[in-house]
Amino acid sequence: MNTSTTRHKNLVIVGSGPVGMVAALLLKEHFEQVTLLERRTEEDFLQAHGFTFPIVFSPASIRILQQIGVWDAIHAERSEFFGVGIHQRVLGHEFTFTSVREGVYSHWRNHVVAKLYEQVRTAGIPIHFESHVEAIDLQNNVCREARLGDLPFDLLLGADGSNSQTRRLLAQAHPLFPEDSFKRIGLDHWYAYRVPSRGAMRERFAGGERHYASNVFLSNLAAYPSEKFRIVTTHMRQPEEEISILIKHDPAITPSRLKVLNDSYFGPLVGSRQELDAAWQAGYAGRFDQVQAPAFHLNHVLLIGDAAHGLETAGDLINLGVTSAGCFREVLGRHANIPAALEEYDATAGAALRSYAAFSYRRSQEKIDFEVFSIEFAHRLGITKRHPTLWGIYDEDFELVPYLRNYQRDIVKARSLVVGLVAGLVTLALFLGRRRTAT
């Protein structure tokens, strides 16, 4: 075990999103030089609107943001996020289930990025915008960037998202796993925009002082039940009152049809057609991807964040990315040898994250109802922790590896409990039936 911080020479991070910048700030004490490579222009990277949506940080993520000295700046602009209303229509009737957690706040993604960027610059860490990684020599530890040329590294982190160039290059070179086992599976598409919080919109999605900050609609629109069109709204109070709207939809729905479906629901709630059209035009589209990677590392290269375990997020993706960066920092601190640190990280945190990614894939396929019910039932009896999709990662004592290991054990416990209860009830029914027959 290494008892002091070992200083290595060069850390190269491909991708400068929140997870990439957090990793740079966490790991700078272990490296003489840290370099961030970002494919976007600086203007696009720091855009005030466009690609932005609410982020709710877990206590574990907050502790890491505090460690790197950026939490106070992020938290200065926040919106209370103490509850979620989950709406589902059954047999023509809408039912609402609520989940409440005090002391939780949401922040616009662009605000988070801006404050992390300020901290990165203060730390003297360069970000090279409009970068393009052409090749990674995994034997000699050299990254070739189109303008900068060859960049030697002691460690390269691929934090370049679900459509990761680093992952593709690692997959091509990996000796233990076939290239096609590193997959990026397209799921549903999404469209996001925001409208002012006033009038009927405010009353519907932000009414009162104790409104549920987020509303998740699990059913399609009542007027168009056969077309997959699901809505998530989040009320934001700072820097001004707005309602973030995220629409999850079938990829087969055309943009024009998507607009029709949107207008049919939100048209009566927004002040005017012109206001709704302007907000829609300022929105942005994307797609949910599931990333499958049988290993997160090879030699001195490690995948992290979406590049390693991208999933259809329910607020958990960025928190798992931030906490996994913190977990790797702890592992690296125990080893003078980087490959040994990567081996330990992949065997512990990597295995746990792959398990969580498998769960998230079942969630995206809407095949977790029994799992959620059984674990929540067992939780009420004090047998398990809460299911990860219901505030689990927001527990104060959340630690990445132990929690996800417990989650795997909780699945077995909960299933055994439910199966045992059903078997017991069946046995009791048979016993009572025989007694009645005997008498």
Secondary structure, 3 states (H helix, E strand, C coil): CCCCCCCEEEEEEECCCHHHHHHHHHHHHHEEEEEEECCCCHHHHCCCCCCCCEEECCHHHHHHHHHCCCHHHHHCCCEECCEEEEEEEECCEEEEEEEECCCCEEEEHHHHHHHHHHHHHHCCCCEECCCCEEEEECCCCEEEECCCEEEECCEEEECCCCCCHHHHHHHHHCCCCCHHHCEEEEEEEEEEEEEECCHHHHHHHHCCCCCCCEEEECCCCCCCCCCCEEEEEEEECCCCCEEEEEEEECCCCCHHHHHHHHHHHHCCCCCCHHHHHHHHHCCEEEEEEEEECCCCEECCEEECCHHHHCCCCCCCHHHHHHHHHHHHHHHHHCCCCHHHHHHHHHHHHHHHHHHHHHHHHHHHCCCCHHHHHHHHHHHHCCCCCCCCCCCHHHCCCCCHHHHHHHHHHHHHHHHHHHHHHHHHHHHHHHHHHHHHHHC
